[in-house]
Amino acid sequence: MSALQFFSFLFLLIGLQTTQAHVVGNSGLKPVLADLKTLKANNIPVLSADEYTGVGFTYLTPEAEETIHRNSHFLGRCGAFESLENQTDFSIQNIENLFSTLRTQKQKEELYLKGPLRLVTRNFDQKIQDAINQADIKEIENWVNWFSAFPTRFNKGKDANTHVMALKEKLDTLVKNSALPITVSLIDHKSTPQKSIRVSIRGKTRPDEIIVLGGHFDSINQWGGGSASAPGADDNASGSSNVLEALRVIMTKPQAERTLEFFLYAGEESGLLGSAEIAQSYKKENKNVIAVLQLDMTLFPGEGGFVIGNVEDFTSAWLRDYFVSVNDLYLKVRLVPDECGYGCSDHASWYRQGYSTLLPFKATTNTMNKKIHTASDVVNNQSNFRHSLVFAKLAIIFALDLANSDLRPPTR
């Protein structure tokens, strides 16, 4: 650690004890919850740790944040932290409360896995099969090309909302003649100037029960600064495109019993900024979110076509079992267990607030696309749209099945 880092952390430790939240803004350092292994591997001082969940709290210097991103890619990981920029209380007690919610989630998962009636099984539904047959590979390709044509979608750049407003206009046109009770709204954030987009289809009989599907639509060039080229075709034009294709198909179907919400999140690349604020507000408002699907990077099949990771850490075991069941019925791809560490995508924001999450990944994390976060993350001969189409189909299944069923998180 450099002398500057040492004195910065000494100062922050004092601030941590006295709950002086303004320290963060005045120092330019970022408070985060991060994957503990990642922090240790990068020799970043950990101010508080929870070994049971594998999560640590610290403040990142800009240099440390860049180191995490760079080395995570070499290790086959992405992100690895959730920024707490939108919070003000960094007392020891409040940090312990953050760990406590994650411990509660992990304990619930362990109880479920030990239970005698563990498996979530589904029966084949021809209506769902007909719906996923409507998923169009060309629509996904068109969306990926549209997103990646923007020079950058960096969430803190001068053009942070150029693509946001353009997409909002396209979505307004898309839903204008829909017979469904559907709304498109922009969501402002405190931690980033970039806005998120939410498309909500109100449930017919149980509107207070919510199924969430999301993907982040910001991009970043980790080594070129905010104005550098960041097409982000794989990360994450692909996942965003899957969400939008699922929306297109679902709009042709009858109104579901539960509410469906489709999110395009801002600021994931800077520490899950948009999703963290959204999930926190949903928890504060006691919203009944039944399940959350996150799609992030679906275009690069590192393990080969139609081999998909079923991420097991910071996701919900009942939804992983659900994924296995519907895969056997409809998708019939090869699922492989995987882990990606805390904060690798926006599902972590929801998980920390106590909601059930699922993260299917394009491959295993150690075979992920090495060109993400660079100007070379473009559509090329390694891009596999048929592979990406599987994720759009999963999103359609997730939405139509869960929004018309009584499935919910286990209570034990």
C-alpha positions as a Markdown table, in Angstrom:
| # | Residue | x | y | z |
|---|---|---|---|---|
| 1 | Met | 0.0 | 0.0 | 0.0 |
| 2 | Ser | 1.3 | 3.5 | -0.8 |
| 3 | Ala | 1.8 | 6.1 | 1.8 |
| 4 | Leu | -1.2 | 8.0 | 0.3 |
| 5 | Gln | -3.4 | 5.0 | 0.6 |
| 6 | Phe | -2.3 | 4.3 | 4.2 |
| 7 | Phe | -3.2 | 7.8 | 5.4 |
| 8 | Ser | -6.4 | 7.8 | 3.4 |
| 9 | Phe | -7.5 | 4.6 | 5.1 |
| 10 | Leu | -6.4 | 5.8 | 8.5 |
| 11 | Phe | -8.5 | 8.9 | 8.0 |
| 12 | Leu | -11.4 | 6.8 | 6.9 |
| 13 | Leu | -11.2 | 4.5 | 9.9 |
| 14 | Ile | -11.6 | 7.6 | 12.1 |
| 15 | Gly | -14.6 | 8.6 | 9.9 |
| 16 | Leu | -16.0 | 5.1 | 10.2 |
| 17 | Gln | -16.0 | 5.3 | 13.9 |
| 18 | Thr | -17.7 | 8.7 | 14.0 |
| 19 | Thr | -20.2 | 8.2 | 11.2 |
| 20 | Gln | -18.9 | 11.1 | 9.1 |
| 21 | Ala | -20.5 | 10.3 | 5.8 |
| 22 | His | -19.2 | 13.5 | 4.2 |
| 23 | Val | -15.7 | 11.9 | 4.3 |
| 24 | Val | -16.6 | 10.0 | 1.2 |
| 25 | Gly | -17.6 | 12.9 | -1.0 |
| 26 | Asn | -14.7 | 15.0 | 0.1 |
| 27 | Ser | -12.1 | 12.3 | -0.5 |
| 28 | Gly | -13.2 | 10.9 | -3.8 |
| 29 | Leu | -13.2 | 7.4 | -2.4 |
| 30 | Lys | -16.0 | 5.0 | -2.9 |
| 31 | Pro | -17.6 | 2.9 | -0.1 |
| 32 | Val | -18.3 | -0.6 | -1.3 |
| 33 | Leu | -19.4 | -4.1 | -0.4 |
| 34 | Ala | -17.1 | -6.3 | -2.3 |
| 35 | Asp | -16.2 | -9.9 | -2.9 |
| 36 | Leu | -13.8 | -10.7 | -0.1 |
| 37 | Lys | -11.5 | -13.0 | -2.2 |
| 38 | Thr | -11.2 | -10.2 | -4.8 |
| 39 | Leu | -10.2 | -7.6 | -2.2 |
| 40 | Lys | -7.6 | -9.9 | -0.7 |
| 41 | Ala | -6.2 | -11.0 | -4.0 |
| 42 | Asn | -5.7 | -7.4 | -5.0 |
| 43 | Asn | -4.1 | -6.4 | -1.6 |
| 44 | Ile | -6.9 | -3.9 | -0.9 |
| 45 | Pro | -7.3 | -3.2 | 2.9 |
| 46 | Val | -10.6 | -4.6 | 4.2 |
| 47 | Leu | -12.2 | -2.4 | 6.9 |
| 48 | Ser | -14.8 | -5.0 | 7.9 |
| 49 | Ala | -15.4 | -8.6 | 6.7 |
| 50 | Asp | -17.9 | -11.3 | 6.9 |
| 51 | Glu | -16.2 | -14.6 | 6.3 |
| 52 | Tyr | -19.5 | -16.6 | 6.2 |
| 53 | Thr | -20.8 | -14.7 | 3.2 |
| 54 | Gly | -17.5 | -13.9 | 1.7 |
| 55 | Val | -18.2 | -10.2 | 1.5 |
| 56 | Gly | -16.1 | -7.3 | 2.8 |
| 57 | Phe | -16.6 | -3.5 | 3.3 |
| 58 | Thr | -14.0 | -1.0 | 2.3 |
| 59 | Tyr | -13.4 | 2.2 | 0.5 |
| 60 | Leu | -11.9 | 2.1 | -3.0 |
| 61 | Thr | -9.5 | 4.6 | -4.3 |
| 62 | Pro | -9.9 | 5.2 | -8.1 |
| 63 | Glu | -6.6 | 3.3 | -8.5 |
| 64 | Ala | -8.0 | 0.4 | -6.5 |
| 65 | Glu | -11.2 | 0.3 | -8.5 |
| 66 | Glu | -9.3 | 0.1 | -11.7 |
| 67 | Thr | -7.1 | -2.7 | -10.3 |
| 68 | Ile | -10.1 | -4.7 | -9.3 |
| 69 | His | -11.6 | -4.4 | -12.8 |
| 70 | Arg | -8.4 | -5.2 | -14.5 |
| 71 | Asn | -7.4 | -8.2 | -12.4 |
| 72 | Ser | -11.0 | -9.5 | -12.2 |
| 73 | His | -11.0 | -9.9 | -16.0 |
| 74 | Phe | -7.7 | -11.9 | -15.8 |
| 75 | Leu | -9.3 | -14.2 | -13.2 |
| 76 | Gly | -12.4 | -14.7 | -15.2 |
| 77 | Arg | -14.7 | -12.4 | -13.1 |
| 78 | Cys | -16.5 | -9.2 | -13.6 |
| 79 | Gly | -17.2 | -6.3 | -11.3 |
| 80 | Ala | -17.0 | -7.8 | -7.8 |
| 81 | Phe | -18.4 | -4.9 | -5.8 |
| 82 | Glu | -21.6 | -3.0 | -5.1 |
| 83 | Ser | -21.1 | 0.8 | -4.5 |
| 84 | Leu | -22.8 | 2.3 | -1.5 |
| 85 | Glu | -22.6 | 5.9 | -2.8 |
| 86 | Asn | -26.3 | 6.5 | -2.3 |
| 87 | Gln | -26.0 | 5.7 | 1.5 |
| 88 | Thr | -24.9 | 8.1 | 4.2 |
| 89 | Asp | -24.4 | 6.0 | 7.4 |
| 90 | Phe | -21.2 | 4.1 | 7.5 |
| 91 | Ser | -21.1 | 3.4 | 11.2 |
| 92 | Ile | -19.9 | 0.0 | 12.3 |
| 93 | Gln | -23.4 | -0.9 | 13.4 |
| 94 | Asn | -24.9 | 0.0 | 10.0 |
| 95 | Ile | -22.2 | -2.0 | 8.1 |
| 96 | Glu | -22.9 | -5.0 | 10.4 |
| 97 | Asn | -26.6 | -4.6 | 9.3 |
| 98 | Leu | -25.5 | -4.8 | 5.7 |
| 99 | Phe | -23.7 | -8.1 | 6.4 |
| 100 | Ser | -26.7 | -9.3 | 8.4 |
| 101 | Thr | -29.1 | -9.2 | 5.5 |
| 102 | Leu | -26.7 | -11.2 | 3.4 |
| 103 | Arg | -26.2 | -13.8 | 6.2 |
| 104 | Thr | -30.0 | -14.2 | 6.4 |
| 105 | Gln | -30.2 | -14.8 | 2.7 |
| 106 | Lys | -27.5 | -17.4 | 2.8 |
| 107 | Gln | -29.0 | -19.2 | 5.8 |
| 108 | Lys | -32.3 | -19.4 | 3.9 |
| 109 | Glu | -30.5 | -21.0 | 1.0 |
| 110 | Glu | -28.9 | -23.5 | 3.2 |
| 111 | Leu | -32.2 | -24.5 | 4.8 |
| 112 | Tyr | -33.8 | -24.9 | 1.4 |
| 113 | Leu | -30.9 | -27.1 | 0.2 |
| 114 | Lys | -31.2 | -29.3 | 3.2 |
| 115 | Gly | -35.0 | -29.6 | 2.9 |
| 116 | Pro | -36.8 | -32.9 | 2.0 |
| 117 | Leu | -39.0 | -31.3 | -0.7 |
| 118 | Arg | -36.3 | -29.3 | -2.4 |
| 119 | Leu | -37.0 | -29.6 | -6.2 |
| 120 | Val | -39.2 | -27.0 | -8.0 |
| 121 | Thr | -40.7 | -28.9 | -10.9 |
| 122 | Arg | -42.9 | -27.5 | -13.7 |
| 123 | Asn | -45.2 | -29.2 | -16.2 |
| 124 | Phe | -45.0 | -28.6 | -20.0 |
| 125 | Asp | -47.3 | -25.8 | -21.2 |
| 126 | Gln | -47.9 | -25.6 | -25.0 |
| 127 | Lys | -48.8 | -21.9 | -24.6 |
| 128 | Ile | -45.3 | -21.2 | -23.3 |
| 129 | Gln | -43.7 | -23.3 | -26.0 |
| 130 | Asp | -45.7 | -21.3 | -28.6 |
| 131 | Ala | -44.5 | -18.0 | -27.0 |
| 132 | Ile | -40.8 | -18.9 | -27.0 |
| 133 | Asn | -41.1 | -20.0 | -30.6 |
| 134 | Gln | -41.9 | -16.4 | -31.4 |
| 135 | Ala | -38.5 | -15.2 | -30.1 |
| 136 | Asp | -36.7 | -13.8 | -33.1 |
| 137 | Ile | -32.9 | -14.0 | -33.5 |
| 138 | Lys | -33.0 | -11.1 | -35.9 |
| 139 | Glu | -34.7 | -8.8 | -33.4 |
| 140 | Ile | -31.9 | -9.5 | -30.9 |
| 141 | Glu | -29.3 | -8.8 | -33.5 |
| 142 | Asn | -30.9 | -5.5 | -34.4 |
| 143 | Trp | -31.0 | -4.4 | -30.8 |
| 144 | Val | -27.4 | -5.4 | -30.1 |
| 145 | Asn | -26.3 | -3.4 | -33.2 |
| 146 | Trp | -28.5 | -0.5 | -32.2 |
| 147 | Phe | -27.0 | -0.3 | -28.6 |
| 148 | Ser | -23.4 | -0.9 | -29.7 |
| 149 | Ala | -23.6 | 1.9 | -32.4 |
| 150 | Phe | -23.5 | 4.5 | -29.6 |
| 151 | Pro | -19.8 | 5.5 | -29.1 |
| 152 | Thr | -20.2 | 4.9 | -25.3 |
| 153 | Arg | -23.0 | 4.4 | -22.8 |
| 154 | Phe | -20.8 | 5.3 | -19.9 |
| 155 | Asn | -23.1 | 6.2 | -16.9 |
| 156 | Lys | -21.0 | 9.2 | -15.8 |
| 157 | Gly | -20.0 | 10.7 | -19.1 |
| 158 | Lys | -21.3 | 13.9 | -20.7 |
| 159 | Asp | -23.6 | 11.8 | -22.9 |
| 160 | Ala | -24.8 | 9.5 | -20.1 |
| 161 | Asn | -28.5 | 9.7 | -21.2 |
| 162 | Thr | -28.2 | 9.9 | -25.0 |
| 163 | His | -29.0 | 6.3 | -25.5 |
| 164 | Val | -31.5 | 6.3 | -22.6 |
| 165 | Met | -33.7 | 9.0 | -24.1 |
| 166 | Ala | -33.4 | 7.4 | -27.6 |
| 167 | Leu | -34.5 | 4.0 | -26.1 |
| 168 | Lys | -37.3 | 5.7 | -24.1 |
| 169 | Glu | -38.7 | 7.1 | -27.4 |
| 170 | Lys | -38.5 | 3.7 | -29.1 |
| 171 | Leu | -40.3 | 2.0 | -26.2 |
| 172 | Asp | -43.0 | 4.6 | -26.2 |
| 173 | Thr | -43.6 | 3.9 | -29.8 |
| 174 | Leu | -43.5 | 0.1 | -29.2 |
| 175 | Val | -46.2 | 0.1 | -26.5 |
| 176 | Lys | -48.4 | 2.9 | -27.8 |
| 177 | Asn | -51.0 | 0.6 | -29.4 |
| 178 | Ser | -50.8 | -2.2 | -26.8 |
| 179 | Ala | -54.0 | -3.3 | -25.2 |
| 180 | Leu | -52.2 | -4.2 | -22.0 |
| 181 | Pro | -51.9 | -1.8 | -19.0 |
| 182 | Ile | -48.3 | -0.9 | -19.8 |
| 183 | Thr | -46.2 | 2.1 | -18.8 |
| 184 | Val | -42.7 | 3.2 | -19.7 |
| 185 | Ser | -41.0 | 5.4 | -17.1 |
| 186 | Leu | -37.6 | 6.9 | -16.4 |
| 187 | Ile | -36.0 | 6.5 | -13.0 |
| 188 | Asp | -33.6 | 9.2 | -11.7 |
| 189 | His | -30.7 | 8.3 | -9.4 |
| 190 | Lys | -28.6 | 10.0 | -6.8 |
| 191 | Ser | -25.4 | 8.1 | -7.5 |
| 192 | Thr | -25.3 | 8.6 | -11.2 |
| 193 | Pro | -26.7 | 11.1 | -13.7 |
| 194 | Gln | -27.7 | 8.3 | -15.9 |
| 195 | Lys | -31.4 | 7.2 | -15.7 |
| 196 | Ser | -32.8 | 3.7 | -15.6 |
| 197 | Ile | -35.9 | 2.7 | -17.6 |
| 198 | Arg | -38.7 | 0.6 | -16.3 |
| 199 | Val | -41.5 | -1.0 | -18.4 |
| 200 | Ser | -44.3 | -2.2 | -16.2 |
| 201 | Ile | -47.3 | -4.4 | -17.3 |
| 202 | Arg | -49.8 | -4.4 | -14.4 |
| 203 | Gly | -51.0 | -7.8 | -13.2 |
| 204 | Lys | -54.7 | -8.7 | -13.8 |
| 205 | Thr | -55.6 | -10.2 | -10.4 |
| 206 | Arg | -52.5 | -9.9 | -8.2 |
| 207 | Pro | -50.9 | -6.6 | -9.3 |
| 208 | Asp | -49.0 | -6.3 | -6.0 |
| 209 | Glu | -47.0 | -9.4 | -6.8 |
| 210 | Ile | -44.1 | -8.5 | -9.0 |
| 211 | Ile | -41.8 | -10.5 | -11.4 |
| 212 | Val | -38.7 | -8.5 | -12.4 |
| 213 | Leu | -36.6 | -9.0 | -15.5 |
| 214 | Gly | -33.5 | -6.8 | -16.0 |
| 215 | Gly | -30.2 | -6.1 | -17.7 |
| 216 | His | -27.9 | -3.1 | -17.5 |
| 217 | Phe | -27.6 | -0.9 | -20.6 |
| 218 | Asp | -24.5 | 1.1 | -19.6 |
| 219 | Ser | -21.1 | 0.3 | -21.0 |
| 220 | Ile | -17.5 | 1.2 | -20.1 |
| 221 | Asn | -14.0 | 1.3 | -21.4 |
| 222 | Gln | -12.0 | 0.5 | -18.3 |
| 223 | Trp | -8.7 | 1.7 | -19.6 |
| 224 | Gly | -9.7 | 4.6 | -21.9 |
| 225 | Gly | -11.7 | 6.9 | -19.6 |
| 226 | Gly | -15.3 | 8.1 | -19.9 |
| 227 | Ser | -15.0 | 9.4 | -23.4 |
| 228 | Ala | -13.3 | 6.4 | -24.9 |
| 229 | Ser | -15.1 | 4.0 | -27.3 |
| 230 | Ala | -17.2 | 1.5 | -25.3 |
| 231 | Pro | -19.6 | -0.3 | -27.7 |
| 232 | Gly | -20.4 | -2.9 | -25.1 |
| 233 | Ala | -22.0 | -5.4 | -27.6 |
| 234 | Asp | -21.6 | -8.3 | -25.2 |
| 235 | Asp | -21.5 | -6.3 | -22.0 |
| 236 | Asn | -24.4 | -5.6 | -22.0 |
| 237 | Ala | -26.2 | -4.8 | -25.2 |
| 238 | Ser | -26.8 | -8.6 | -25.4 |
| 239 | Gly | -28.6 | -9.0 | -22.1 |
| 240 | Ser | -30.5 | -5.8 | -22.6 |
| 241 | Ser | -31.6 | -7.0 | -26.1 |
| 242 | Asn | -32.8 | -10.3 | -24.6 |
| 243 | Val | -35.0 | -8.4 | -22.1 |
| 244 | Leu | -36.4 | -6.2 | -24.9 |
| 245 | Glu | -37.1 | -9.2 | -27.1 |
| 246 | Ala | -38.9 | -10.9 | -24.2 |
| 247 | Leu | -41.0 | -7.8 | -23.8 |
| 248 | Arg | -41.9 | -7.8 | -27.4 |
| 249 | Val | -43.2 | -11.3 | -27.3 |
| 250 | Ile | -45.0 | -10.9 | -24.0 |
| 251 | Met | -46.8 | -7.8 | -25.3 |
| 252 | Thr | -48.6 | -10.1 | -27.7 |
| 253 | Lys | -50.0 | -12.3 | -24.9 |
| 254 | Pro | -53.0 | -11.9 | -22.6 |
| 255 | Gln | -52.5 | -9.9 | -19.4 |
| 256 | Ala | -50.7 | -11.9 | -16.7 |
| 257 | Glu | -52.0 | -12.4 | -13.2 |
| 258 | Arg | -49.0 | -10.9 | -11.6 |
| 259 | Thr | -47.2 | -7.6 | -12.5 |
| 260 | Leu | -44.3 | -7.8 | -14.9 |
| 261 | Glu | -41.5 | -5.2 | -14.7 |
| 262 | Phe | -38.7 | -5.0 | -17.2 |
| 263 | Phe | -35.6 | -2.9 | -16.2 |
| 264 | Leu | -32.8 | -1.4 | -18.2 |
| 265 | Tyr | -30.4 | -0.4 | -15.3 |
| 266 | Ala | -28.1 | 2.5 | -15.2 |
| 267 | Gly | -24.6 | 2.5 | -13.9 |
| 268 | Glu | -23.9 | -1.2 | -13.3 |
| 269 | Glu | -20.3 | -0.9 | -14.4 |
| 270 | Ser | -19.6 | 1.6 | -11.6 |
| 271 | Gly | -20.9 | -0.7 | -8.9 |
| 272 | Leu | -24.6 | -1.6 | -9.5 |
| 273 | Leu | -25.6 | 2.0 | -9.0 |
| 274 | Gly | -29.1 | 2.0 | -10.6 |
| 275 | Ser | -30.2 | -1.4 | -9.5 |
| 276 | Ala | -29.0 | -0.8 | -5.9 |
| 277 | Glu | -31.1 | 2.3 | -5.6 |
| 278 | Ile | -34.1 | 0.6 | -7.2 |
| 279 | Ala | -33.9 | -2.5 | -5.0 |
| 280 | Gln | -33.4 | -0.4 | -1.9 |
| 281 | Ser | -36.5 | 1.7 | -2.7 |
| 282 | Tyr | -38.6 | -1.4 | -3.3 |
| 283 | Lys | -37.5 | -2.9 | 0.0 |
| 284 | Lys | -38.3 | 0.4 | 1.8 |
| 285 | Glu | -41.8 | 0.4 | 0.2 |
| 286 | Asn | -42.2 | -3.2 | 1.1 |
| 287 | Lys | -43.0 | -4.3 | -2.5 |
| 288 | Asn | -43.7 | -7.9 | -3.0 |
| 289 | Val | -41.1 | -9.0 | -5.6 |
| 290 | Ile | -41.5 | -12.7 | -6.1 |
| 291 | Ala | -38.5 | -13.3 | -8.3 |
| 292 | Val | -35.7 | -11.4 | -10.2 |
| 293 | Leu | -34.0 | -12.5 | -13.4 |
| 294 | Gln | -30.8 | -10.8 | -14.4 |
| 295 | Leu | -29.3 | -11.1 | -17.9 |
| 296 | Asp | -25.8 | -9.9 | -18.3 |
| 297 | Met | -23.5 | -10.9 | -21.2 |
| 298 | Thr | -25.1 | -13.6 | -23.3 |
| 299 | Leu | -23.4 | -13.3 | -26.7 |
| 300 | Phe | -20.0 | -15.0 | -26.1 |
| 301 | Pro | -20.3 | -18.8 | -25.5 |
| 302 | Gly | -17.0 | -19.4 | -23.8 |
| 303 | Glu | -17.7 | -23.0 | -23.0 |
| 304 | Gly | -19.2 | -23.6 | -26.5 |
| 305 | Gly | -22.7 | -22.9 | -27.9 |
| 306 | Phe | -25.6 | -23.8 | -25.7 |
| 307 | Val | -23.6 | -24.3 | -22.5 |
| 308 | Ile | -24.9 | -21.9 | -19.9 |
| 309 | Gly | -23.8 | -21.2 | -16.4 |
| 310 | Asn | -26.2 | -21.5 | -13.5 |
| 311 | Val | -24.6 | -19.1 | -11.0 |
| 312 | Glu | -24.9 | -20.5 | -7.5 |
| 313 | Asp | -23.6 | -17.7 | -5.3 |
| 314 | Phe | -25.8 | -14.8 | -4.3 |
| 315 | Thr | -28.7 | -16.3 | -6.1 |
| 316 | Ser | -31.7 | -18.3 | -4.9 |
| 317 | Ala | -31.6 | -22.1 | -4.8 |
| 318 | Trp | -35.3 | -22.5 | -5.6 |
| 319 | Leu | -34.9 | -20.4 | -8.7 |
| 320 | Arg | -31.9 | -22.4 | -9.8 |
| 321 | Asp | -34.0 | -25.5 | -9.4 |
| 322 | Tyr | -36.7 | -23.8 | -11.4 |
| 323 | Phe | -34.2 | -23.0 | -14.1 |
| 324 | Val | -33.2 | -26.7 | -14.3 |
| 325 | Ser | -36.8 | -27.8 | -14.6 |
| 326 | Val | -37.8 | -25.4 | -17.4 |
| 327 | Asn | -34.6 | -26.1 | -19.2 |
| 328 | Asp | -35.5 | -29.7 | -19.3 |
| 329 | Leu | -38.9 | -28.9 | -20.6 |
| 330 | Tyr | -38.2 | -26.2 | -23.2 |
| 331 | Leu | -34.6 | -25.1 | -23.7 |
| 332 | Lys | -32.6 | -28.3 | -23.4 |
| 333 | Val | -29.2 | -26.7 | -23.2 |
| 334 | Arg | -26.4 | -27.9 | -21.0 |
| 335 | Leu | -26.3 | -26.2 | -17.6 |
| 336 | Val | -23.1 | -26.0 | -15.6 |
| 337 | Pro | -22.8 | -24.7 | -12.0 |
| 338 | Asp | -20.7 | -21.6 | -11.6 |
| 339 | Glu | -19.9 | -18.8 | -9.2 |
| 340 | Cys | -19.1 | -15.2 | -10.0 |
| 341 | Gly | -18.5 | -13.5 | -6.6 |
| 342 | Tyr | -20.4 | -10.8 | -4.8 |
| 343 | Gly | -21.5 | -7.8 | -7.0 |
| 344 | Cys | -20.7 | -9.3 | -10.4 |
| 345 | Ser | -24.1 | -8.1 | -11.7 |
| 346 | Asp | -27.3 | -6.3 | -10.7 |
| 347 | His | -29.0 | -9.4 | -9.2 |
| 348 | Ala | -26.8 | -8.8 | -6.1 |
| 349 | Ser | -28.6 | -5.5 | -5.4 |
| 350 | Trp | -31.9 | -7.4 | -5.2 |
| 351 | Tyr | -30.4 | -10.3 | -3.3 |
| 352 | Arg | -29.0 | -8.0 | -0.6 |
| 353 | Gln | -32.5 | -6.6 | -0.1 |
| 354 | Gly | -33.9 | -10.1 | 0.6 |
| 355 | Tyr | -35.4 | -10.8 | -2.8 |
| 356 | Ser | -35.0 | -14.1 | -4.8 |
| 357 | Thr | -32.7 | -13.9 | -7.8 |
| 358 | Leu | -31.5 | -15.9 | -10.7 |
| 359 | Leu | -28.4 | -15.3 | -12.9 |
| 360 | Pro | -27.9 | -17.5 | -16.0 |
| 361 | Phe | -24.5 | -16.7 | -17.5 |
| 362 | Lys | -23.4 | -17.1 | -21.1 |
| 363 | Ala | -20.7 | -19.6 | -20.0 |
| 364 | Thr | -18.6 | -20.1 | -16.9 |
| 365 | Thr | -16.9 | -17.0 | -15.6 |
| 366 | Asn | -13.4 | -18.2 | -16.2 |
| 367 | Thr | -14.2 | -18.5 | -20.0 |
| 368 | Met | -15.9 | -15.2 | -20.3 |
| 369 | Asn | -15.2 | -12.7 | -23.0 |
| 370 | Lys | -11.8 | -11.0 | -22.5 |
| 371 | Lys | -12.8 | -8.1 | -24.7 |
| 372 | Ile | -15.4 | -6.6 | -22.4 |
| 373 | His | -14.8 | -3.1 | -21.1 |
| 374 | Thr | -12.7 | -2.3 | -24.2 |
| 375 | Ala | -13.2 | -0.8 | -27.6 |
| 376 | Ser | -13.1 | -4.3 | -29.0 |
| 377 | Asp | -16.4 | -5.5 | -27.4 |
| 378 | Val | -18.2 | -5.5 | -30.7 |
| 379 | Val | -20.1 | -7.9 | -32.8 |
| 380 | Asn | -17.6 | -10.2 | -34.4 |
| 381 | Asn | -17.1 | -13.8 | -35.6 |
| 382 | Gln | -17.2 | -15.0 | -32.0 |
| 383 | Ser | -20.6 | -13.5 | -31.4 |
| 384 | Asn | -23.3 | -16.3 | -31.3 |
| 385 | Phe | -26.8 | -14.9 | -31.6 |
| 386 | Arg | -28.3 | -18.4 | -31.4 |
| 387 | His | -26.7 | -18.8 | -28.0 |
| 388 | Ser | -28.0 | -15.4 | -27.0 |
| 389 | Leu | -31.5 | -16.3 | -28.2 |
| 390 | Val | -31.7 | -19.0 | -25.4 |
| 391 | Phe | -31.6 | -16.2 | -22.8 |
| 392 | Ala | -34.5 | -14.4 | -24.5 |
| 393 | Lys | -36.5 | -17.6 | -24.4 |
| 394 | Leu | -35.7 | -18.1 | -20.8 |
| 395 | Ala | -36.9 | -14.6 | -20.0 |
| 396 | Ile | -40.2 | -15.3 | -21.8 |
| 397 | Ile | -40.6 | -18.5 | -19.8 |
| 398 | Phe | -39.7 | -16.8 | -16.6 |
| 399 | Ala | -42.2 | -14.0 | -17.2 |
| 400 | Leu | -45.2 | -16.0 | -18.5 |
| 401 | Asp | -44.8 | -19.0 | -16.2 |
| 402 | Leu | -44.1 | -17.2 | -12.9 |
| 403 | Ala | -46.5 | -14.3 | -13.6 |
| 404 | Asn | -49.3 | -16.8 | -14.1 |
| 405 | Ser | -48.5 | -19.2 | -11.3 |
| 406 | Asp | -48.6 | -19.4 | -7.5 |
| 407 | Leu | -44.9 | -20.1 | -7.2 |
| 408 | Arg | -43.2 | -18.0 | -4.6 |
| 409 | Pro | -40.0 | -18.1 | -2.4 |
| 410 | Pro | -40.1 | -21.0 | 0.1 |
| 411 | Thr | -40.9 | -19.9 | 3.7 |
| 412 | Arg | -38.8 | -22.4 | 5.6 |
